[in-house]
């Protein structure tokens, strides 16, 4: 009886191992390949990009369509497009704040080799799309 149980368990184990070996392996969570990132790192994670964009939305009191155009065919935002001037201005502002932080607050950098933000959008915008003069 013990031998028969041992043989059955061994067969079941072989079937499980054989089946799992032939199943396709799931890739690790693939990072999206973003198009047209010029200031932010190209290998930024989806979560980190969302955090950055959420910060901009809050700092300027705007929504995504403030900088991003809507594709009328797909009815979705075209995040890669440079059609809106606000997106181009945002890039120059990102470079400016990064430069200010590196120059004035040392070489503190984050995981993407960007200066840790001491001066940020909120410093001037304070929740408004256009800062007061």
N, C-alpha and C positions, 0 to 999 in steps of 0.2 A: 504494500500500500504506500509506504514512504517513497519507494523508488518511482512508482507511477506518478505520484504527486510532484516529485522532483522533476520528472521528465516533462510533465504538463507545464509546470511553472517555467522551465527552461525554454520550452517551445514558445510560450506566450512572451517571454522576455525577448527571444530572438525576433518574433514577429513585430513587437513594438519597436525594437532597435532598427530593424530593417525598414519598417514603414517610415519612421522618423528620418532615416538617412536619405530616403528618396523624396521627401517633401521639400518643396522649394524653400530656401532660407529667406527670411524677411530681412531686407536691408535695414541697417540702422536708420533712424529717422533722418531722411535726406534733407539737407538745408536747401531752401529755394534758391534759384539762381536769379537774382534781380537784374533788371536791365537799367542802364543809365544811372547807376550810382556814381557820383563824381566826388563827393566829399565823405560820405559815410563809407565804411569798409564794404567791399563787395561780398565778403563772407559773413556779414552780420546775420545773426539768427533772426528768425521771424519774430520771436518774442521780444528781442532787443530792439528791432526796428519798430515794432508796435509801441514799445515804451518811449522811444525817441519821438515818434509822431504824436503820441498822446501828450507828451510834454509840450510840444509845439502848439497843439490844439488848445491846451489849457493856458499856456503863456500868452497866446494871442487872442483867446476867446473865439476861435474859429473852428470850422469843421474841415474835413479833408478837401472838399471842393474849393476851398479858398486858394489852394496852390495847384490842385490837380484838375485837369479837364475831364469832362464826361465824353466817352465814346458814344456817339449817337446810334451806332449800329448795334453795339452790345448792351447799351444802356448801363454801362459800368464805368467807373473812373479808370482813366488811362494813366497809371502811376508813372510810367516811363516817359510820357510826353513832356516836352519843355515848352508847350504852347502858352502857358500862363507866365506872365512877367513875375508874379509873386513867387513862383518856384525858383526862378533865377535869383531873385532878391534874397530868398531864404538861403540859398547856397552861399551867397556872398556874406550873409550874416553869420552863417555857421563858421566860415573861414575866419571872419573877424573875431568872433568870440573865442574860438580856439586859439588864435594868435595872441589875443589879450591874456588869456589864461596861462598860456605857456610862458609868455614874456614876463607877466607880472606876478604870477602865483607859483612859479617854479615848474618843475618838470613832472608834476603829478600826472600820471596817465592811467587810463582805464585799460581794460582787456583788449581794446581795439587800437591801442596806441594813440588815442585821442586825449587831449588835455582834460583833466577832471574839471568839470564846469563850476568855476567860482562865479564868473560872470555868465549869465544865461539870458535867454530871450525875456524871461520874466523881469530881469533887472531893469529893462527899459520899457517893455510893452505893458507889463502889469495887467494882463488880461484884455488888452485892447489890440485890435488888428494893426493900428497905426499909432506908434508912441506919441505922446504929447511932446511938443517942442520945448 
